[in-house]
Amino acid sequence: MKNNSTKIFMIIYLLLFILLIILFIVVINNIYQVKIEDPKVISKSELYKQKINCDPIIIDIVFEKSKKYNIDADIIISIIYTESRFQNIKGYHNRNRSQDFGYMQLNNYYFKGDLLNPEFNIDTGTKFFCKCLQQEHGNITKALQRYNTWNGRVSLIYIDNFWNYRIFLKSLEKE
C-alpha cells in the first residue's frame, strides 16, 4: 500500500511539474507577443507625419538630411515651421534686392541652385544651419540668429516661434 501511494504521489508531482512548465511557456510567449505586436510603438517620423500639417515627403526629406548632417530632425522641422509654415514659397524681398526661397527660406544672393526644389532646399538649409551651429559652438539660439540674418540681429518673435514649435514637437513624443 505504501508503494502505491508513493507512485501516485510521484505521478501527481510529475503532472504538476509538467503543468507548471506549460504555464511558464504560455506566459513567456504572451509577454513577447505583446512586445512585438504593440501598435503604440511608432517611429518619430511616422508620429510627425500623423500629427503635423505638412507633406509627409517633406518629413522624410528632413529625417534623411538630419541623419546626413547629424542633427535632430525636430530642430530642422522647427526651422521650417518658423521660416515658411511648411510652405514651399518665394519669401520676402530683402533690402539688397535678393529674395528668400523654399521651405527653409534660403536667400538667392548667397545660395545658388533650384531653391524651390524641396530636396535641394532642405539639404542646403540643413547644411548651412549645421555650419552656423558649429560657428556658435553648439548654441542653438545663436545659430538661429546667424541662420536667419547672417549678422546675428533677429527678432525675439522668430526665436520664440522656433522654441515654441520645438516644445510642441517634444510634447507629441510624450503622448
C-alpha positions, -999 to 999 in steps of 0.1 A, spaced: 0 0 0 28 23 8 45 16 -25 13 25 -44 8 58 -26 44 68 -33 38 60 -70 6 81 -71 24 109 -53 52 108 -79 28 108 -108 9 138 -93 42 156 -87 53 149 -123 20 161 -137 21 193 -116 57 199 -128 47 194 -165 17 217 -160 39 244 -144 64 242 -174 35 246 -198 21 275 -179 56 292 -178 59 287 -216 25 302 -223 32 332 -200 66 339 -216 51 335 -251 23 361 -243 48 386 -229 69 385 -261 39 387 -284 27 418 -267 60 435 -271 63 425 -308 27 435 -317 24 467 -297 7 491 -321 16 522 -300 53 519 -309 59 541 -340 89 560 -352 93 597 -346 90 604 -384 57 585 -385 44 604 -355 53 637 -371 36 626 -404 4 619 -384 4 650 -362 20 678 -382 2 696 -410 30 690 -435 36 670 -466 49 635 -454 75 636 -482 90 667 -465 92 649 -432 111 621 -450 135 645 -465 141 662 -432 148 629 -414 172 619 -443 191 652 -442 191 653 -404 208 619 -404 232 630 -431 243 661 -411 239 645 -376 214 669 -362 180 664 -346 152 664 -371 130 684 -347 154 713 -350 151 713 -388 113 709 -387 111 738 -362 132 760 -385 110 751 -415 79 759 -394 94 792 -383 106 802 -417 77 791 -440 50 774 -420 57 743 -442 51 762 -475 74 760 -504 72 797 -513 91 827 -525 95 848 -495 102 885 -488 123 908 -510 152 920 -490 169 954 -489 197 941 -512 170 931 -538 175 894 -531 147 870 -522 142 841 -499 130 808 -513 115 774 -503 108 756 -470 140 769 -453 138 804 -469 172 804 -485 184 837 -498 193 837 -536 221 862 -530 240 836 -510 227 803 -523 226 792 -559 206 764 -574 170 754 -576 159 768 -542 123 758 -547 133 721 -551 124 706 -516 153 681 -516 179 708 -526 164 734 -503 163 713 -472 197 698 -478 213 732 -483 194 748 -454 203 719 -430 240 720 -441 240 758 -436 224 756 -401 249 729 -391 277 753 -401 260 781 -381 257 757 -351 294 748 -354 304 785 -356 283 792 -325 298 763 -306 265 744 -303 244 773 -291 211 768 -309 197 803 -303 229 820 -316 230 796 -345 194 805 -353 203 842 -352 232 836 -376 210 814 -399 182 840 -401 201 872 -406 238 863 -411 247 892 -387 230 879 -356 203 906 -354 170 887 -353 136 894 -337 127 877 -305 95 866 -321 115 845 -346 134 828 -317 102 823 -297 84 808 -326 112 783 -331 114 772 -294 76 771 -290 73 748 -320 102 726 -308 85 723 -274 53 713 -293 72 686 -312 87 672 -279 52 671 -264 40 649 -293 66 623 -283 52 621 -248 16 615 -258 
